[in-house]
Amino acid sequence: MKFYDCHVAPNPRRARMFLAEKGIELEKIEIDILGGENLGDDFLAINPRGLLPVLELDDGTRIDEVMAICRYFEELQPEPAMFGRDLREKAIITSRQRKMEFDGMISSSEVFRNQNEQFCKRSIPGGGKDDIPAIPALIDRGQQTLDRFFWWLESYLEEGPYLAGEYFTMVDITAICAVDFAAWSDIHIPEANIRTKSWYEIISARPSAEA
Ligand SMILES: N[C@@H](CCC(=O)N[C@@H](CS)C(=O)NCC(=O)O)C(=O)O
């Protein structure tokens, strides 16, 4: 199997953290997004969307989307469980994971891409070489939904040490990647969110956070 990666980018990092937590090692092929390698013909032949990460199976099947890649390995190697151990946990994790993606990852992307010069021509990636110009009003909207994201984190942490309860899951992975992505635009965990700040220190110290 091969894993098409970009070490600076937040979405490949989510998959790398997940794989590290499972103890799974894959051959990695680094694609340079900042240098535009993902929009070159060679990579577009691998993923016409020009997005990372991509998993390539030994039979040549290619799987994009972080969640699809992580679900594949969750089925292949269920322990440690990252998407819940029973029906109730699985439902809660799916629900919270969506909020971390929409209010965390997508909002961070919205703020970053609509104001960053290098990315503002492709304010929504995924169309290969096609441009979608920035809409500056989306910076403000992204900031507002990031407020909501930080509120979710603090309220989930009132229930337990991790974002979906008593143990570390995919929800924590997506959340920490979104927190670090928001920081690219100088948006940080609010000072008053004491639980989230301490959660952040603990999750950042896990070896997988460096993967
Ligand atoms: N929903 C996709 C998002 C993938 C994505 O947006 N990847 C970014 C890196 S974080 C990318 O490849 N960007 C390419 C670009 O900006 O041209 C997933 O979960 O895999």
The ligand as a MOL file (V3000), in Angstrom:
LIG
                    3D

  0  0  0     0  0            999 V3000
M  V30 BEGIN CTAB
M  V30 COUNTS 20 19 0 0 0
M  V30 BEGIN ATOM
M  V30 1 N -12.2990 16.2880 2.5830 0
M  V30 2 C -10.9590 15.9970 2.1500 0
M  V30 3 C -10.1250 17.2420 2.2420 0
M  V30 4 C -8.7590 17.0730 1.6210 0
M  V30 5 C -8.0400 18.4170 1.5010 0
M  V30 6 O -8.6720 19.4770 1.4600 0
M  V30 7 N -6.7100 18.3440 1.4340 0
M  V30 8 C -5.9300 19.5530 1.2860 0
M  V30 9 C -4.7480 19.5040 2.2220 0
M  V30 10 S -5.2540 19.7470 3.8810 0
M  V30 11 C -5.3740 19.6060 -0.1310 0
M  V30 12 O -5.0510 18.6010 -0.6760 0
M  V30 13 N -5.2540 20.8090 -0.7030 0
M  V30 14 C -4.7480 20.9610 -2.0070 0
M  V30 15 C -4.6900 22.3800 -2.4410 0
M  V30 16 O -4.8480 23.2580 -1.6270 0
M  V30 17 O -4.4310 22.5630 -3.6270 0
M  V30 18 C -10.3970 14.8540 2.9960 0
M  V30 19 O -10.9500 14.6050 4.0750 0
M  V30 20 O -9.4640 14.1610 2.5740 0
M  V30 END ATOM
M  V30 BEGIN BOND
M  V30 1 1 1 2
M  V30 2 1 2 3
M  V30 3 1 2 18
M  V30 4 1 3 4
M  V30 5 1 4 5
M  V30 6 2 5 6
M  V30 7 1 5 7
M  V30 8 1 7 8
M  V30 9 1 8 9
M  V30 10 1 8 11
M  V30 11 1 9 10
M  V30 12 2 11 12
M  V30 13 1 11 13
M  V30 14 1 13 14
M  V30 15 1 14 15
M  V30 16 2 15 16
M  V30 17 1 15 17
M  V30 18 2 18 19
M  V30 19 1 18 20
M  V30 END BOND
M  V30 END CTAB
M  END
